[in-house]
Amino acid sequence: PYPVYAELRRSAPVCQVEPGGLWALTRFEDVAAAFKNPQVFSSAGVRTTTAPPWLGHNPFSESMIVMDPPHHMRLRTLVSRAWTPAAVNRLEPRIRSFAQVLAERLSPEREVDLVDAFAMPLPASVIGELFALDPTMTARYKRWSVDLSSVSGTTEKDTHRHDSIRATVREMEDYLSNVVAERRRHPQDDMVSDLVKTRVDGEALSDAEVMSFLFLLVVAGLETTVQLVSHSVRLLMEQPHLIARLRENPSQVGRFVEEVLRYEPSVHGLVRVTTKATEVSGVVIPEGARVALMIGSACRDGERFKDPDTFDMDREGVNNMPFGHGIHFCLGAPLARLEARVGLEVLLSRFTRFTPTGPVKWNTSLTVRGPLTMPLIPHA
Ligand code: HEM
């Protein structure tokens, strides 16, 4: 039930977690208001977290996620033209076939790490598809996603990791810049072609902007979705009666996924930097402060959700907070929802029960929270 969040919401909803350091907002209303105010709660201020100095060249420099208005708006509008609901829906048959291949490899009554065998490869394959990755690249691409997702958790002191991550970034850049150039010459029916073609008022995306967006997809779209799928299966193990209900009513899987998003949001906190002193619920936060907007706590706020610590897939209404709020609202939300829904539909069509065979190992990140490994036995 996250007692620390509950205590903070009750007694110190706007607090500085350590003297001279990070601040945290924990109430739903305060978190939502901060997301809605990018003029004061800036995303550009956190650029160095996504690309620390040891990385040298910054592959995310033109990413919308580290931009404030007005630059953010230009990029987001251009990308949104290529990233349409129709383009996402077009992926459903591919997602289903990836999920089926993975699920067929899971043997009934045999122990498996669900993260490694299903939750990770499913979104990884989808992003590979978006990159127009050729199938011979699968093994290399696995290393790309692992290395790139580990950038923010790697410190200046972990020098043994730096060379390998820098080499990965160079390799990805070489590969992706070839794909972008190739699609400029010969557009095909895929997302990279849509990105290079997109025009708004005569403006287009530069190669650097297309590349930054492709890099961003790995960071923003992989681990988050891995955790959504893992949390879903973990919660099904804890509440096996839901498996029977969902097997009987597959059309309710989407509703189940919504409650997983609220109950265990993949992203627990996102940091902003204040551009000037500002007052939140009577507390003054100084200029230049790093402020964590705690989505994980907002989603358990009893002022907003009745019985917030109860998992209840029959809740009314949609809660978009797990995907952020305001101008940076997750561009991948429809895709993430689709991947989780289809992935679970496929798993539930094949298995009736999952029993844990060991403890779930959790990651320790403040941003993306979820299982690293989840050993279990699926039963037919
Ligand atoms: C932004 C969550 C999956 C692409 C965000 C933000 C959140 C989020 C909270 C806001 C960041 C901010 O305000 O600083 C999630 C969760 C996911 C998920 C919980 C899965 C369960 C995906 C997927 C993609 C994606 C699958 C694409 C393949 C993006 C992009 C942004 C973003 C491009 C930046 C939007 C902007 O800055 O305007 N996501 N995400 N996400 N997400 Fe997701």
Boltz pocket constraint, residues with backbone or C-beta under 6 A from the ligand:
constraints:
  - pocket:
      binder: B
      contacts: [[A, 43], [A, 64], [A, 65], [A, 66], [A, 76], [A, 216], [A, 217], [A, 220], [A, 221], [A, 222], [A, 224], [A, 225], [A, 228], [A, 265], [A, 266], [A, 267], [A, 270], [A, 271], [A, 321], [A, 322], [A, 323], [A, 324], [A, 325], [A, 327], [A, 328], [A, 329], [A, 330], [A, 331], [A, 332], [A, 333], [A, 335], [A, 336]]
      max_distance: 6.0
